[in-house]
Every structure is written in C-alpha cells, then in structure tokens.
Amino acid sequence: MQQALGENTQKLRRWLHSLGNFFVDLYREFMDKGCQKSAAALTYMTLFALVPLMTVTYAMFSVIPAFDGVAEELQSLIFSHLIPASGDEVTRYLSDFSSQARRLTSLGIAILLVTAYLMLTNIEKTFNAIWGVKQSRSGLFGYLIYWAILSVGPLLLGAGFVVSTYLLSLKLVVSELEALGLATALFRVLPWLLTSIAFTMLFVTVPNCRVPFRFGLMGGILTAICFELLKTLFSYLVANSSFKLIYGAFAVVPLFLLWINFLWTIILAGAVFVRTLAEHSYSSKIMRHSDMLAVLRCLSLFRDKTQTGDTVSDKDCVRLGIGLVHWQHLRSMLVQQRWIAVTDSGDYVLSRDLKRESLWTVAQLVKLPVDERFPDSAGPVSEPEPWLASFLEAHDRLGELAKETLSRPLEDMFSTGVAAESAGGGKVTPPSG
C-alpha cells in the first residue's frame, strides 16, 4: 500500500514538474517572440482593416440570394459576442462606416480588398514567427488561401446564424425543448462553439506549416474560454472605472483600442500555447541536434524514401528525434533553398541529386560558423589591431581546411553508412549535436 502510494506521489511530482516546465516555456516563448509588440501592431492594423473585412462580408452575402438580409442580423450577432457590452457606440460607428464603404467605386473597393489582404498577410507573418517559419505563402496558392478566409469565413458564420434562427423557430414550435432547457443551452453554447472553431481554424490554417489539428483544437477551445472570461472582466472593469468620466464622449476610442489589443494578445498567446503544446508532446523523443546533424539525418531519410518511391511526412522527420518547431524551421529552409519539394498531399520529396551535393554545401546551408566571412575592415577604427591580420589568415586557413574536409559527396557518405551498418549487423546511431 505504501509502495503504491509512493509511486503515485512520484508520478504526481513528475507531472507537476512537467506542467511547471510547460508554463515556463509558454511564458518564455510568448516574451521571446515579441507577442506584446505584435499585438500592438495588429491592433492598429485592425483599425484600418476592420471596415474592409465587414464590406467583404456584405459582398459575399449579397451574392447568395438565400442569405438576403442575413448580413445585418449576423453583424448584430457578431458584435454582441465579440465586443463587450460597453461597445454599443463602436458597433454603431462601424455599421455606418461599412454602409458608406459599400457605396464606393470600383477603385475604392479594390483598395479595401488590398487592405484586408495586407491584414491577413501581417497575421500570417506573426504566426509564422511563432512557429519559426521564415517563408510566407506566395503566388496563387497564398492568394487562394487568403480569399478562402475572406469568403468562406463569413459564409460559415452565416450558416451558424441560420442554425440559430432554426433553433429559435424550433423552440417556439416544440414546447418540450423549452421545458427541458435544450434550446436555451444550445443558444448559450453555439456562440462559444463558433468562436472555438474560428480560433482553431486560425491556429491550424494561417501558419505556413503543418500544425497538428488536435493541438490546434485544444488551443482554440482554451482561447475561446479565455476570450469569454476576458470579455466579462473587461465589461465589469469598464462599468466600474472612471474612463467615461475622464474622456467623456471620446472614451469609446481608447476603450476600443484597449479591447482589440487584449483580443490579439489572447489570440497570440493561444498560438504560442499550440506551438508549446506540440513541442512538449514530443519532448521525450527529442534529441539535442545541431542544424547540421538534423539536416543530414533528414536528407538520409529523404534518400531512403526516394529509393523506395515513397514521400516523407512531418511525422517521419519528428520521429528522428527532431523537435517539431526545429523541423518547421529546417523545413522552411530546405524548401526555400529547393533541397526538398512539397507534394500535392502536403508531404515532401527530395529535389536535389545528392551525388552532386557535399557536406560543404550543407554547412553553407545551415551557416556553420566555420563558413563565416569577415569584411576587409574590422570596424570604424583609424588603425587596425596588429593581431587582426594573423587572425584573418588563420581563419581563412581553417575555412579552406573545412571545405576540403567536407567536400565528400553526400551520396557517398550515406552509401558508406549503409554498407557499414550491413557489415556490422546493427544500426549506427549518430551522436547528438
């Protein structure tokens, strides 16, 4: 009995220790990625892009006759859910602005669409930075993704509103639902459910990398809960503060800015939560790889898969002991430099001949310090230090020696490794870097 109790205590301590490390990493990543500054930047961008996004929503509903008149009702539903109770004046102003925007010329509408597009690109850049991805979407694929967000998003919200209307009519017709309280419960849950879905799709689809859906769903649900709590708290603070007493009629401006900033803060915190959750889920399998060793292990895997005619997935690379976020960084680099290519299914294939590539090209790819180059001048000094010439000469010799040593073709190295493994009758495990 005591032994079982001791084992349970040890498990609880390990779990609490792991949980503590998770929240420490979450806070560190949130601060290191500059999420507070990004939330401030997105706040001001939202001021310019909110009316264009509303205008696009109206345009999408006007195309479909079945949604005639839904736009106004949907706008009222969204504002009542997204903006605290103190934001009635903001709702009225935004409605007036969007109504005027619908009377713009073709050039004005084009400018509004460009503004909405720039808003989405800035959001993607922020999410990519959280995931360590340097390359944003470009070309036709990126345009289609953004247009899908602009078009499908309002339609999904409209579908949700239609469901709400149906539930309301069902509530009036079927008295048993009202007696059981099912309709009331559905009305309370539906807005939160739609918000959770919206946050989930934001976390999964916006970053230019593959985000595990289960982690995106967990982040979406948690962010929706935090959003509801924040909205209630914000309404309470505004109702019991002296903002309106100090600012008078202008109080709506700082309050709206403050609310949008809080909203983006919890959204970015949710994105960091998804990233940290994904990283910690593989923490027991992660080895401390340098970029050089991680790329070589990935290229070896790609080579083996190419010989069998198979593709490589994200999970295959993570199973090598490479952290998910580390792999996303390497993936972005390998795709950008055209070492690998993305298939239609989202997997990857090798796109270079390893017989023509050497260890030295990999060293240049990952910017190994031995390949560092110094300018002719050491800096803004009138007279260079006497030891500088000797150091530069030694560094050049080191670079030449490294280039000569690492000139071996990758195919030759991988083939030798396979032969050595077959001769030894076991698997050769490379050291962690």
C-alpha positions in Angstrom: 0.0 0.0 0.0 2.7 2.4 1.0 4.7 1.4 -2.1 1.7 2.2 -4.4 1.2 5.5 -2.6 4.9 6.4 -3.0 4.7 5.6 -6.8 1.6 7.7 -7.2 3.3 10.6 -5.3 6.3 10.3 -7.6 4.1 10.4 -10.7 2.3 13.4 -9.3 5.6 15.2 -8.7 6.8 14.4 -12.2 3.5 15.6 -13.7 3.6 18.9 -11.7 7.3 19.4 -12.7 6.4 18.8 -16.3 3.4 21.2 -16.0 5.6 23.8 -14.4 8.2 23.5 -17.2 5.4 23.8 -19.8 4.1 27.1 -18.4 7.7 28.4 -18.0 8.3 27.6 -21.7 5.0 29.1 -22.6 5.8 32.4 -20.9 9.4 32.4 -22.3 8.2 31.8 -25.9 5.5 34.5 -25.6 8.1 37.1 -24.5 10.8 35.9 -26.8 8.5 36.1 -29.9 7.6 39.7 -29.0 3.9 38.8 -28.9 3.0 42.0 -27.0 4.6 44.2 -29.7 2.9 42.1 -32.4 -0.5 42.5 -30.7 0.0 46.3 -30.6 0.9 46.3 -34.3 -2.1 44.1 -35.2 -4.3 46.4 -33.2 -3.6 49.4 -35.3 -3.8 47.3 -38.5 -7.2 46.1 -37.4 -8.5 49.7 -37.2 -7.7 50.1 -40.9 -8.8 46.6 -42.0 -12.0 46.0 -39.9 -14.3 48.1 -42.2 -12.9 46.4 -45.4 -13.4 43.0 -43.8 -17.0 43.9 -43.0 -17.5 45.2 -46.5 -16.3 41.9 -48.0 -18.7 40.1 -45.7 -21.6 42.1 -47.0 -20.5 41.5 -50.6 -20.3 37.7 -50.0 -23.9 37.6 -48.6 -25.2 39.7 -51.4 -24.1 37.1 -54.0 -26.2 34.4 -52.4 -30.0 35.1 -52.5 -30.7 32.6 -49.7 -28.6 34.8 -47.3 -30.5 38.0 -48.2 -30.9 40.1 -45.1 -28.6 37.8 -43.1 -25.7 40.2 -43.1 -27.3 42.8 -40.8 -28.5 40.1 -38.4 -25.2 38.4 -38.4 -23.4 41.7 -37.8 -25.5 42.3 -34.7 -24.8 38.8 -33.5 -21.1 39.1 -34.0 -20.8 42.5 -32.4 -22.8 41.3 -29.4 -20.5 38.4 -29.0 -17.1 39.9 -29.9 -17.4 43.4 -28.4 -18.2 43.9 -24.7 -21.4 45.3 -23.5 -19.8 48.8 -23.3 -19.2 48.9 -27.1 -22.6 50.0 -28.4 -21.2 53.2 -29.8 -18.4 51.3 -31.6 -20.9 49.0 -33.1 -23.0 51.9 -34.4 -19.9 53.7 -35.9 -18.6 50.5 -37.6 -22.1 49.9 -39.1 -22.2 53.4 -40.5 -18.6 53.1 -41.9 -19.3 49.8 -43.6 -22.6 51.1 -45.1 -20.7 54.0 -46.6 -18.0 51.7 -47.9 -20.5 49.7 -49.9 -21.2 52.8 -52.0 -17.5 53.2 -53.1 -16.4 53.0 -56.7 -14.5 50.0 -58.1 -11.2 51.7 -57.3 -12.2 52.2 -53.7 -13.4 48.6 -53.4 -10.1 47.4 -54.8 -8.2 49.5 -52.1 -10.4 47.9 -49.4 -9.7 44.4 -50.7 -5.9 45.2 -50.7 -6.2 46.5 -47.1 -8.0 43.3 -46.0 -5.3 41.2 -47.8 -2.5 43.1 -46.1 -4.2 42.5 -42.8 -4.2 38.7 -43.4 -0.5 38.7 -44.6 0.5 40.5 -41.4 -1.3 37.9 -39.3 0.4 35.1 -41.2 3.8 36.7 -40.7 3.2 36.9 -36.9 2.0 33.3 -36.7 5.0 32.1 -38.9 7.4 33.9 -36.5 5.8 32.0 -33.6 6.4 28.7 -35.4 9.8 29.6 -36.6 8.9 29.7 -40.3 10.6 32.4 -42.3 8.9 31.8 -45.7 5.4 33.2 -46.1 2.9 32.0 -48.7 3.3 33.4 -52.1 1.8 33.2 -55.6 -1.5 31.7 -56.5 -1.7 29.3 -53.5 -1.3 32.1 -51.0 -3.9 34.2 -52.7 -6.4 31.3 -52.7 -5.8 30.7 -49.0 -6.5 34.4 -48.2 -9.5 34.5 -50.4 -10.9 31.4 -48.8 -10.6 33.0 -45.4 -12.3 36.2 -46.7 -15.1 34.3 -48.4 -15.7 31.0 -46.6 -15.4 32.6 -43.1 -18.5 34.9 -43.5 -20.4 32.0 -45.1 -19.7 29.7 -42.2 -20.8 32.5 -39.8 -23.9 32.9 -41.8 -24.6 29.2 -41.6 -24.2 29.4 -37.9 -26.7 32.2 -37.8 -29.2 30.2 -39.9 -28.8 27.4 -37.4 -29.5 29.8 -34.6 -32.7 31.0 -36.3 -33.8 27.4 -36.9 -33.3 26.6 -33.2 -35.3 29.7 -32.3 -38.2 28.7 -34.5 -38.0 25.1 -33.2 -38.1 26.5 -29.7 -41.3 28.3 -30.4 -42.9 25.2 -32.1 -41.7 22.4 -29.9 -42.5 23.2 -26.3 -40.8 20.1 -25.0 -37.4 21.6 -25.9 -38.1 24.6 -23.8 -39.3 22.5 -20.9 -36.0 20.6 -21.0 -34.0 23.7 -21.4 -32.3 22.3 -24.5 -32.9 25.3 -26.7 -31.6 27.7 -24.1 -28.5 25.6 -23.6 -27.9 25.5 -27.4 -28.2 29.2 -27.6 -25.6 29.6 -24.9 -23.2 27.1 -26.3 -23.5 27.9 -30.1 -21.6 31.3 -30.0 -18.8 29.8 -27.9 -18.7 26.8 -30.2 -18.4 29.0 -33.3 -15.7 31.1 -31.6 -13.8 27.9 -30.7 -14.0 26.7 -34.4 -12.8 30.1 -35.6 -9.8 30.1 -33.3 -9.0 26.5 -34.2 -9.0 27.2 -37.9 -6.9 30.3 -37.3 -4.3 28.4 -35.5 -4.2 25.5 -38.0 -4.6 27.2 -41.4 -2.8 30.5 -41.0 0.8 29.4 -40.3 2.8 28.3 -43.4 3.5 24.9 -41.9 1.5 21.8 -40.9 0.0 22.3 -37.4 -1.4 19.2 -35.8 -5.2 19.6 -35.7 -5.6 18.1 -32.2 -3.3 20.8 -30.7 -5.0 23.5 -32.7 -8.4 22.3 -31.4 -7.1 22.3 -27.8 -5.7 25.8 -28.3 -9.0 27.0 -30.0 -11.1 25.8 -27.1 -8.8 27.2 -24.4 -8.6 30.6 -26.3 -12.4 30.7 -26.6 -12.7 30.2 -22.8 -10.2 32.9 -22.1 -12.0 35.1 -24.6 -15.3 34.8 -22.8 -13.7 35.4 -19.4 -11.8 38.4 -20.7 -15.0 39.9 -22.2 -16.8 39.5 -18.9 -13.9 41.0 -17.0 -13.5 43.9 -19.4 -17.2 44.8 -19.3 -17.0 44.8 -15.5 -13.9 47.0 -15.4 -15.3 49.5 -17.8 -18.6 49.7 -16.0 -16.8 50.4 -12.7 -14.0 52.6 -13.9 -13.7 56.4 -14.5 -12.9 56.1 -18.2 -16.1 57.8 -19.3 -15.8 60.4 -16.5 -12.3 61.4 -17.7 -12.7 61.1 -21.5 -16.4 61.8 -21.9 -17.6 61.1 -25.4 -14.1 60.2 -26.5 -13.9 57.2 -24.1 -15.1 54.9 -26.9 -11.8 55.3 -28.7 -9.2 54.2 -26.0 -11.6 51.5 -24.8 -12.0 50.0 -28.2 -8.2 50.1 -28.8 -7.6 48.5 -25.4 -10.2 45.8 -26.2 -8.7 45.0 -29.6 -5.2 44.8 -28.0 -6.4 42.4 -25.4 -8.1 40.3 -28.0 -5.0 40.0 -30.1 -2.9 39.3 -27.0 -5.0 36.2 -26.1 -5.1 35.1 -29.8 -1.3 35.2 -30.0 -1.0 33.6 -26.6 -3.2 30.8 -27.9 -0.9 30.4 -30.9 2.1 30.2 -28.6 0.2 27.6 -26.5 -0.4 25.4 -29.5 3.2 25.7 -30.5 4.5 24.9 -27.0 2.0 22.0 -26.7 3.1 20.5 -29.9 6.8 20.8 -28.9 6.2 19.3 -25.4 4.2 16.4 -26.8 7.4 15.1 -28.5 9.8 16.2 -25.7 10.5 12.6 -24.6 11.7 11.8 -28.2 13.6 15.0 -28.9 17.4 14.8 -29.1 19.6 17.9 -29.0 20.5 18.1 -32.7 22.5 20.9 -34.2 21.1 22.2 -37.5 23.9 20.4 -39.4 23.2 17.0 -37.9 19.4 17.4 -38.1 19.6 18.3 -41.8 21.9 15.3 -42.5 19.5 12.9 -40.7 16.6 14.4 -42.7 18.5 14.1 -46.0 19.4 10.5 -45.2 15.7 9.8 -44.6 14.7 11.5 -47.8 17.3 9.5 -49.7 16.0 6.2 -48.3 12.4 7.2 -49.1 13.3 8.3 -52.7 14.8 4.9 -53.4 11.6 3.1 -52.4 9.4 5.7 -54.2 7.8 7.0 -51.0 7.3 10.5 -49.7 8.3 11.9 -46.3 5.8 13.4 -43.9 6.3 15.8 -40.9 5.8 12.9 -38.5 8.6 10.9 -40.2 11.1 13.8 -39.5 9.9 14.3 -36.0 10.4 10.6 -35.3 14.1 11.1 -36.0 14.2 12.9 -32.6 14.0 16.4 -34.1 11.7 18.8 -32.3 8.5 19.8 -34.2 9.4 23.5 -34.2 13.0 22.8 -35.1 11.8 20.7 -38.0 9.4 23.5 -39.1 12.5 25.9 -39.2 14.5 23.3 -41.2 11.6 22.6 -43.5 11.2 26.2 -44.4 14.9 26.5 -45.1 15.1 23.3 -47.2 12.0 24.2 -49.2 13.2 27.8 -49.8 16.6 26.6 -51.0 15.0 23.8 -53.1 16.5 20.9 -51.4 13.1 19.3 -51.0 9.7 19.9 -52.7 6.2 19.9 -51.3 3.8 17.4 -52.9 0.1 17.9 -53.5 -0.7 15.9 -50.4 1.5 18.1 -48.2 4.3 15.6 -47.9 7.9 16.1 -49.2 10.3 14.6 -51.7 14.0 15.1 -52.4 14.6 17.6 -55.2 18.4 17.5 -55.4 20.9 14.9 -56.6 23.0 14.0 -53.5 25.8 12.8 -55.8 26.4 16.5 -56.7 26.0 17.9 -53.2 28.6 17.7 -50.5 28.9 18.2 -46.8 30.3 21.6 -47.5 27.0 22.7 -49.3 25.1 21.6 -46.2 27.5 23.6 -44.0 26.8 26.6 -46.1 23.1 25.9 -46.0 22.9 25.9 -42.2 25.5 28.7 -41.9 28.1 26.7 -40.0 30.4 29.1 -38.2 33.4 27.8 -40.0 32.0 29.3 -43.2 31.8 32.8 -41.6 33.2 35.6 -43.7 34.7 38.8 -42.3 34.8 42.2 -44.0 38.1 43.7 -45.1 37.8 46.3 -42.4 37.4 45.2 -38.8 35.4 48.3 -38.0 35.4 52.1 -37.8 39.0 52.4 -36.4 41.8 54.6 -37.7 44.5 51.9 -37.2 43.8 48.1 -37.3 44.9 46.0 -34.4 48.3 44.3 -35.1 46.9 40.8 -34.4 43.9 41.2 -36.8 45.9 40.1 -39.9 47.1 36.9 -38.2 43.6 36.1 -37.1 42.1 36.5 -40.5 44.9 34.4 -42.1 44.3 31.6 -39.6 40.5 31.8 -40.1 41.0 31.6 -43.9 43.2 28.5 -43.5 40.5 27.0 -41.2 37.9 27.6 -43.8 40.0 26.1 -46.6 40.7 23.1 -44.5 37.0 22.7 -43.6 36.0 23.0 -47.2 38.5 20.3 -48.2 37.4 18.0 -45.4 33.7 18.5 -46.1 34.0 18.1 -49.8 32.8 14.5 -49.7 29.5 13.9 -51.7 26.5 13.2 -49.6 25.6 10.1 -51.6 29.0 8.6 -51.0 28.7 9.2 -47.2 25.2 7.8 -46.9 26.1 4.7 -49.0 29.2 4.1 -46.8 27.0 4.4 -43.7 24.5 1.8 -45.1 27.4 -0.6 -46.0 29.0 -0.2 -42.5 25.6 -0.9 -40.9 25.1 -4.0 -43.0 28.6 -5.3 -42.3 28.3 -4.6 -38.5 24.9 -6.3 -38.3 23.5 -3.4 -36.4 22.3 0.2 -36.7 24.8 3.0 -36.4 23.4 5.8 -34.2 24.9 9.2 -34.9 25.8 11.3 -31.9 23.5 14.1 -30.9 24.9 17.6 -31.6 
